[in-house]
Amino acid sequence: MTHQRAKRGPWGFTWTRASLLGALLVLLSEAVLRVFHQDRLGICEVPLIYEPDPYLGYRYIPSSTGRIRVPSISKTVEINANGHYGPEFSVQKQPGCFRIAVAGSSNPSGVWMDGERTFAMELQQRFLEGGQDVEVLNFGVDGAGRSLATLRLVETDLIAHSPDLVLVEADLPIARGVVRREIYRGYLCDLGNSEMPQRGIDRARDYLQGYVDALESSFLTAVFDHCYLVRALHRKLALRHKNERASPIEHESVVLGLQHHKSRRIYLARPLARLDMNASLERLVETREKVEGAGAELVLFEYESTPGLERSLTSRGIGYIDLRMPPDPSLVHEHNDHYNEKGHRVVGERLFRAVLELGYPR
């Protein structure tokens, strides 16, 4: 009997050996990606701590717990019984205590910061070290386009806690409406905003649920979940198509679908229109009057100064703090542009000095 020789490919390899070598290289690459690139290629987790609110768009669920796992951030988020991120506090203020309430969006909230100590906590610590009976409460709620929601929160939740000083992150001009945020099958979705008709919100919700159901049942999604090589290829394609963060209602693609699956985030809300500056300032006056009616004072603060803003605010009886934060990349998280833990420490220190310079506590 004659034996047929195995066919040889280039460089004398048999096709069988070449296939085995290729499989070995794939397995080795997969192992390397899993060990050294898990942070960038892992499936993200987002905290499921949000509930819809007809007046504020959404708020945190009181006493809820969520998990964040995104590049360079891995932590558990615990919302206190009042429905805010940070230590527990009572509605009733203790006699003789000077109470400061901080409001704003992502940076004041600190939910998406790579650590636990927000600048509200840092501010509290500075007063404690100085032996002053001051309590700092954090009412920040993360999210883009939250300026109107923040003022509404000040006028409802904050003044109900009897603050003496209300510090609000300046986000001007003010949005005309509030963003709707909902959770579906582990996805965090900015679903629409209060300027949209209800039928538009309902249509977006129906679309979202069908879109997510199809995405989660897809064979390609299952492969993506188990293969880091596929994730690495996807990441390269996603970086070349950064504009595909747009609403899937307008633009669907495999790259965008897998990006939604990986990030667990979907943006269906169009950017909110904003008031002009004069109208924004008049809206701030309304908030200032309500804060003063509750026996407190309102002060807006900025991380970097806006020309002419201090004059515009003070002429309307609204306090102003310019933190003059340095343009230092080491203070900002490399992936989400929020202040990192070091940045929060610097903000807390500067805010403490600014509050003292304004003559507080009084």
N, C-alpha and C positions, 0 to 999 in steps of 0.2 A: 504494500500500500504506500502510495506517495503522500507526503505531507505538504500541504500548501503553506507557504511562508505568509506570515502576517504582513499586511500592507503597511508600508512605512511612509510616514509623513515627512515634512522638512526636518533637517538635522538628524535623521535616522530614528526618530521616535515612532513607535507604532501608535496607531490611533487609540488603542486601548490605554496605553501608557499616557498619552496626551490627555485623554479624558480623565484619567485618575489624577494626573497632575493639575488639570483645570479644577476638578472638584476639590482637591486639597487647597488650592489657592483661594477658592471661594470660601471654604470653611475657615481658613486662616484669616482672611479679610473680615469675615463676619465676627470672628472672635476678637480681633483687634478693635473693630468698631464698637463692640459691646463693652469692652473693658475701658477704652480710652475716650470714647465719644458718646457715652451714654447721656451725659448732661445735655448735649445739643440735639441728639437724635431721639431721645426718649419721648414717649407719649406724655403730653402735659396733663396735669390735674389743675382744675380751677375750683375755688371754694364755692360751694353751693349754699351760699349764705344770704341770698337776695330774695325778696318777695315784692310783688307789684304793690304800688301805692297810688291811688288815684290823684293825689295832690302833689306828691313828691316824685312821681315816676316809679321809684322803687326805694326800698330801705333795707337795712340788714334785719335778719330774723333774730329776735331776742333769744339769748341763750343757745344759739346755734354754733356748730363747729364745722369748719371746712379745712380742706387740704390744698396747699399750693405746691405744685411741682412744675416749674418752668426753668429755662436756663439760668443757672446760678442762684436760684431761690428754691428752697425746700423747707416748708414749715407748716405748722398747724395754726389755723386762725380761729380764735375763740371770741365770739361776740358776747358781750355782757348782757345782764338781764334787762338793761335799758335799751338794748338794740344798737350798741356802738362797740367799736373795737378798742379795747383797752381795759384797764382795771375797773372793777365794779365801783359804782358810786350811788349815793342815795339821792332821791329827788329833793329831800329836805336838806337845806344848808345848816351846818352847825353854827351856833351863836359865836360871834367874834371872828369867824372865818371869812377871808376874802376869796371869792370864787371867780375863777377865770374860765370862760368857755371858748373853745377853739372850733372854728367851722371852716369847711372848704372841701376840696375833692381829694384826689389821689394822694398828694403829698401830706396834707394834714392827717388823712385817714391812716396811712402807714400800712394798709393791708398788703400792698404789693411791694413793700420794702424788704430788702434782704436781711431782715433781723426783726427784733421784737420791740426795741426801744424807739418809740416815735419821738418827734421833737416836743410834743405835749408832755411826755414823760420826762424828757430832759429839762424842760422848763419847770416842771414840778420839783425835780430834784434840786435845781438851783435855789429855789425858795426854801426848801427844807434845809439845805446846807447853811442858809443864812438865818435860820431860826425863825422864819416868818410863817405865820399861820395862813397859808395860801393853798387853795385846792384848784387843780387844773383839770378840766373835763374835756375829753376829745369827742366832738360830734362830727368829725370828718366822714364823708361817704365818697368812695372812689367813683370815677367815671367822667368821661368827657361831656362838656355841655351842661355842667351841673350848677351854673351860676344862679339861675332863678330858683332851682331846687334848694340851694344852700340858703338863700334869703328866706324862702318859705320855712325851712327848717329852723332858722334863727327865730322867726316870728312865732313858731309853735313850740317845738321841743325845747329849745334853748331857754327862752324866757320863763318857761314853766319850771326850770330848775333854779330860779332866783340867782342868776349870775350878777356880779358887780361889774365885770368887764367882759365884753364880747369881742374876740379877735377873729376877723374874717379874712380869709385869703382873697386878695383882689383878683377877680376874673372878669375884666371889662373889655368890650361892652357886654351887657347882660343878655343871656339867651331869652328868646320870646316864649319858650315852652320848656317842658321837661322830657327827658328820655325815658322810654319804657324798657325795662330789663326783665327778662323772664328766663327760667331754667327749663330745659327739656332734654331728657335722657342724658344728663350729665354735661350738656352744652350750655354755655353762658351766652345769651343772645340779647343784644340791644335791638329790640323788636320794632321800635318806631318812636314817635314822639307825640306830645299832646297837641301839636298843630295838625296832625293827620286826622282825617275822619275815622270814626270807629270801624267802618267797613274796610278801610285801609289796614288798620291794625288786625282785624279778623283775617283778612286775606293774607297778610304777612305771617300770621300764626299758622294758618293752614298750610301755607307753602313751607314754612320752617319744619313743621312736623313731618310732612311728606319727604322733604329733602333729607332730613336727618335719618328717617326710617330707611330710605333707600341707601344712604351712605353707610349705615351700620350693617346692612345686610349684604353689602357688596363683597364679592370675592377678592377684589383688589385691596379693599380695606383690611380683610383678614390677612392677606399676604403682607401688607404694610406693617401690621401689628407684630408679625413674627420674624421679619427679615430686615436687619439693619442695613444691608446693602441697598435694598429698595428705598429705605428712608434716606440714605446718603444721596442716592440719585435724585430723589424728590427734592431734597434740600437744595441741591445745585440748581435744579430747574426753578424752584420757588424763588431763589435769590435773583434769577434772571427775569422774573415776572412779579416784581414787588407790587405792581399796580393791581394784582389780582386779589388784593384785600377787599375789593369792591363787593357790593351786594351780589349774592348769587342769583337774585332775581334778574339782574342785568347781565350777568356774565357767569356762565358755568364752564368748568373745565375739570379734568382729572387732577391737575396740579392744585387748583383751588379747593376742590373737594377734600383731597388728602391733607391740605394745609388746615382746613377747618377741623378735620378729625384729629390731627396732631395737636393743634392749639386748644381745642375744645371751645373755640370762640367763633361766633358768627355775628356780623354787623349788618343788620337790615335797616337800621335807622339812618336816614339821610341827615347830614349836618344841619343843626338848628339855625334858623335865621336869628340875628341879634338886633337889639335895639340900637339906635344911634347913641352917641356918648351922652348927649344932653338928657335923653329919655332914661338912660341907665342911671345917671346921677340923681334924677328925680325919683326913680324907683328906690335907690339907696336911701334917700331922705325918708321915704315911707317906712323903711325898715328901721332907720335911726329913731324915728318918732315912737315906734312900737317898743323898741329896746329901752328908750328913755322913760316911756310910760311904765315900764316894769322896774324902774329904778336902777338901770344899768347904763353903761356907756359903750358906744360902738367905735371900734378902731379897725380900719382895713390895713393889711400889711402886704407888701410885695417883696419878692426875692430879689428882683432887679428893678430899678426905678423906671417909671414911665414919665417922660417929660410933661410937666404941667399938671400931673394928676394930684399932687399934694395940694397945690393951690386950689384946684377945683373942689377937692373934698373938704378942706378946712373952711372954705368960704360957705359951705353948706352945713357946717357944724359937725363934720365927720372926722374923727381922728385918723392919722396916717402914720405908718411905720415903713421905712425903706430899709430892708435888711442888708442891702448891698452885698449880696452873696458873690463871692469871687468866682470867675469862670474857670473853675478847677475840675477837670474830668474825673479826678479821684473822688469827688463828692457825689457823683451821679452813677446810677446803675448802668452798666454798659449795654443792656438789652432793652430796657423800657424807659430810659430817660428820667425816671424818678430819682429823687435823692436816696442814696444808700444810707446805711446806718451811720457812717461817718458824716455824711451830709446832714442827717437829722440832728446829730450832735452839734454841728456848727450852727444850724438854724436855731436850735434850742438856746445856745449860748447867746447868740445875737438878739434873739427875741427877748430874752431875760434882761439884757442890758437896755434894750429899747423901752421895755415896759417900765423899768426903773427911771429912765430919763424922762418919761412922761408923768412921773409922780405917782405911780401905782406901786403897792396898794395904798388906797386912801382910807 
